[in-house]
Amino acid sequence: MKHRSNSSRADQVGQVQITFTHKCLTAWGGVGSIVAKFLEQIQFRDWVQENIPVRETSPNAKGIYPKVLALWLTSLNGGSRFSHLAWWGHGLEALRACFGVDWLPQQASVLTRFLAKFCRSHTEQLRSAAVGLVVRLIETGRASARTR
């Protein structure tokens, strides 16, 4: 015997007006805006442009920052494979607006081709620059904690 109830939520549906919006929405929107603000505060885009030793020369190149950002977002979302890039791909238009980029890669091959351009000396330069960024963030965090 199925359970029956005298009160039904279906009777209440008419009380709520549902409309659609033309705004870009994403499940990652709230987190995306917070992370974008953090990256803006630490000047991550400038750091990437100054410290990533790989240069793109193709007239069709989309830029290094969107690729590094895509790799970082994939890692942030728990991705352990390049194909996990698709995890945050829903609402791509809203994410591009949050992070101020015109393009974000959607295929794993974009990242693998980009990372294939690195040689051993590049990775050593990048490691050194990353350590400098982390030290700067820690020192900034300590300074702001002291002023509270």
KEMIBA-613333 format. One record per residue (C-alpha): residue number from 0; x, y, z. Coordinates in steps of 0.1 Angstrom, whole numbers, padded with zeros to 4 digits, m for minus. Example, Ala and Ser with C-alpha at 12.3 -4.5 7.8 and 13.67 -1.06 7.14 Angstrom:
% residues 2
<resi 0&X 0123&Y m0045&Z 0078>
<resi 1&X 0137&Y m0011&Z 0071>
This chain:
% residues 148
<resi 0&X 0000&Y 0000&Z 0000>
<resi 1&X 0014&Y 0034&Z m0010>
<resi 2&X 0016&Y 0061&Z 0016>
<resi 3&X m0009&Y 0089&Z 0010>
<resi 4&X m0011&Y 0123&Z 0026>
<resi 5&X m0039&Y 0147&Z 0026>
<resi 6&X m0016&Y 0177&Z 0023>
<resi 7&X 0004&Y 0180&Z m0009>
<resi 8&X 0033&Y 0203&Z m0017>
<resi 9&X 0019&Y 0203&Z m0053>
<resi 10&X m0009&Y 0225&Z m0041>
<resi 11&X 0017&Y 0251&Z m0029>
<resi 12&X 0036&Y 0253&Z m0062>
<resi 13&X 0014&Y 0280&Z m0076>
<resi 14&X 0025&Y 0303&Z m0048>
<resi 15&X 0060&Y 0307&Z m0062>
<resi 16&X 0067&Y 0324&Z m0094>
<resi 17&X 0096&Y 0309&Z m0113>
<resi 18&X 0114&Y 0329&Z m0140>
<resi 19&X 0146&Y 0325&Z m0160>
<resi 20&X 0175&Y 0348&Z m0160>
<resi 21&X 0199&Y 0358&Z m0187>
<resi 22&X 0228&Y 0360&Z m0162>
<resi 23&X 0256&Y 0335&Z m0165>
<resi 24&X 0253&Y 0310&Z m0137>
<resi 25&X 0275&Y 0282&Z m0125>
<resi 26&X 0276&Y 0258&Z m0096>
<resi 27&X 0312&Y 0271&Z m0090>
<resi 28&X 0301&Y 0308&Z m0092>
<resi 29&X 0303&Y 0316&Z m0055>
<resi 30&X 0336&Y 0297&Z m0050>
<resi 31&X 0349&Y 0310&Z m0083>
<resi 32&X 0344&Y 0346&Z m0073>
<resi 33&X 0361&Y 0341&Z m0039>
<resi 34&X 0391&Y 0323&Z m0055>
<resi 35&X 0393&Y 0349&Z m0083>
<resi 36&X 0394&Y 0377&Z m0057>
<resi 37&X 0422&Y 0358&Z m0038>
<resi 38&X 0442&Y 0354&Z m0070>
<resi 39&X 0437&Y 0391&Z m0078>
<resi 40&X 0450&Y 0401&Z m0043>
<resi 41&X 0481&Y 0380&Z m0046>
<resi 42&X 0486&Y 0392&Z m0082>
<resi 43&X 0487&Y 0357&Z m0095>
<resi 44&X 0483&Y 0367&Z m0132>
<resi 45&X 0514&Y 0390&Z m0129>
<resi 46&X 0533&Y 0363&Z m0112>
<resi 47&X 0525&Y 0338&Z m0139>
<resi 48&X 0534&Y 0362&Z m0167>
<resi 49&X 0567&Y 0370&Z m0150>
<resi 50&X 0577&Y 0335&Z m0138>
<resi 51&X 0565&Y 0309&Z m0163>
<resi 52&X 0596&Y 0303&Z m0184>
<resi 53&X 0577&Y 0290&Z m0214>
<resi 54&X 0569&Y 0314&Z m0242>
<resi 55&X 0543&Y 0308&Z m0269>
<resi 56&X 0551&Y 0321&Z m0304>
<resi 57&X 0521&Y 0308&Z m0324>
<resi 58&X 0497&Y 0334&Z m0338>
<resi 59&X 0470&Y 0311&Z m0326>
<resi 60&X 0483&Y 0309&Z m0290>
<resi 61&X 0456&Y 0316&Z m0264>
<resi 62&X 0481&Y 0327&Z m0237>
<resi 63&X 0498&Y 0310&Z m0208>
<resi 64&X 0477&Y 0324&Z m0179>
<resi 65&X 0444&Y 0306&Z m0189>
<resi 66&X 0463&Y 0273&Z m0191>
<resi 67&X 0479&Y 0277&Z m0157>
<resi 68&X 0446&Y 0289&Z m0143>
<resi 69&X 0429&Y 0258&Z m0157>
<resi 70&X 0455&Y 0235&Z m0142>
<resi 71&X 0452&Y 0253&Z m0109>
<resi 72&X 0414&Y 0251&Z m0109>
<resi 73&X 0415&Y 0214&Z m0118>
<resi 74&X 0438&Y 0207&Z m0089>
<resi 75&X 0418&Y 0229&Z m0065>
<resi 76&X 0387&Y 0208&Z m0074>
<resi 77&X 0404&Y 0175&Z m0066>
<resi 78&X 0414&Y 0166&Z m0102>
<resi 79&X 0442&Y 0141&Z m0105>
<resi 80&X 0441&Y 0137&Z m0143>
<resi 81&X 0442&Y 0162&Z m0171>
<resi 82&X 0408&Y 0150&Z m0182>
<resi 83&X 0394&Y 0162&Z m0149>
<resi 84&X 0395&Y 0196&Z m0165>
<resi 85&X 0359&Y 0189&Z m0175>
<resi 86&X 0348&Y 0189&Z m0138>
<resi 87&X 0345&Y 0226&Z m0136>
<resi 88&X 0335&Y 0232&Z m0172>
<resi 89&X 0299&Y 0238&Z m0164>
<resi 90&X 0291&Y 0275&Z m0164>
<resi 91&X 0323&Y 0283&Z m0183>
<resi 92&X 0311&Y 0317&Z m0193>
<resi 93&X 0306&Y 0327&Z m0156>
<resi 94&X 0340&Y 0314&Z m0147>
<resi 95&X 0357&Y 0333&Z m0175>
<resi 96&X 0340&Y 0365&Z m0162>
<resi 97&X 0351&Y 0357&Z m0126>
<resi 98&X 0387&Y 0352&Z m0136>
<resi 99&X 0389&Y 0379&Z m0163>
<resi 100&X 0399&Y 0356&Z m0191>
<resi 101&X 0385&Y 0354&Z m0226>
<resi 102&X 0392&Y 0316&Z m0229>
<resi 103&X 0397&Y 0286&Z m0207>
<resi 104&X 0409&Y 0252&Z m0221>
<resi 105&X 0383&Y 0225&Z m0221>
<resi 106&X 0404&Y 0197&Z m0235>
<resi 107&X 0432&Y 0178&Z m0216>
<resi 108&X 0454&Y 0179&Z m0247>
<resi 109&X 0458&Y 0217&Z m0243>
<resi 110&X 0474&Y 0212&Z m0209>
<resi 111&X 0496&Y 0182&Z m0220>
<resi 112&X 0509&Y 0201&Z m0250>
<resi 113&X 0516&Y 0232&Z m0228>
<resi 114&X 0534&Y 0212&Z m0201>
<resi 115&X 0554&Y 0193&Z m0228>
<resi 116&X 0572&Y 0226&Z m0236>
<resi 117&X 0589&Y 0226&Z m0202>
<resi 118&X 0624&Y 0213&Z m0199>
<resi 119&X 0644&Y 0206&Z m0167>
<resi 120&X 0658&Y 0241&Z m0164>
<resi 121&X 0623&Y 0255&Z m0167>
<resi 122&X 0610&Y 0234&Z m0139>
<resi 123&X 0639&Y 0244&Z m0117>
<resi 124&X 0632&Y 0281&Z m0124>
<resi 125&X 0595&Y 0276&Z m0118>
<resi 126&X 0602&Y 0258&Z m0085>
<resi 127&X 0623&Y 0286&Z m0073>
<resi 128&X 0597&Y 0312&Z m0083>
<resi 129&X 0569&Y 0292&Z m0066>
<resi 130&X 0589&Y 0290&Z m0034>
<resi 131&X 0593&Y 0328&Z m0036>
<resi 132&X 0555&Y 0332&Z m0040>
<resi 133&X 0548&Y 0309&Z m0011>
<resi 134&X 0573&Y 0328&Z 0012>
<resi 135&X 0557&Y 0361&Z 0002>
<resi 136&X 0522&Y 0348&Z 0009>
<resi 137&X 0533&Y 0335&Z 0043>
<resi 138&X 0550&Y 0368&Z 0052>
<resi 139&X 0519&Y 0388&Z 0041>
<resi 140&X 0497&Y 0365&Z 0062>
<resi 141&X 0519&Y 0370&Z 0093>
<resi 142&X 0519&Y 0407&Z 0088>
<resi 143&X 0482&Y 0410&Z 0085>
<resi 144&X 0477&Y 0387&Z 0115>
<resi 145&X 0499&Y 0410&Z 0136>
<resi 146&X 0478&Y 0441&Z 0126>
<resi 147&X 0445&Y 0425&Z 0138>
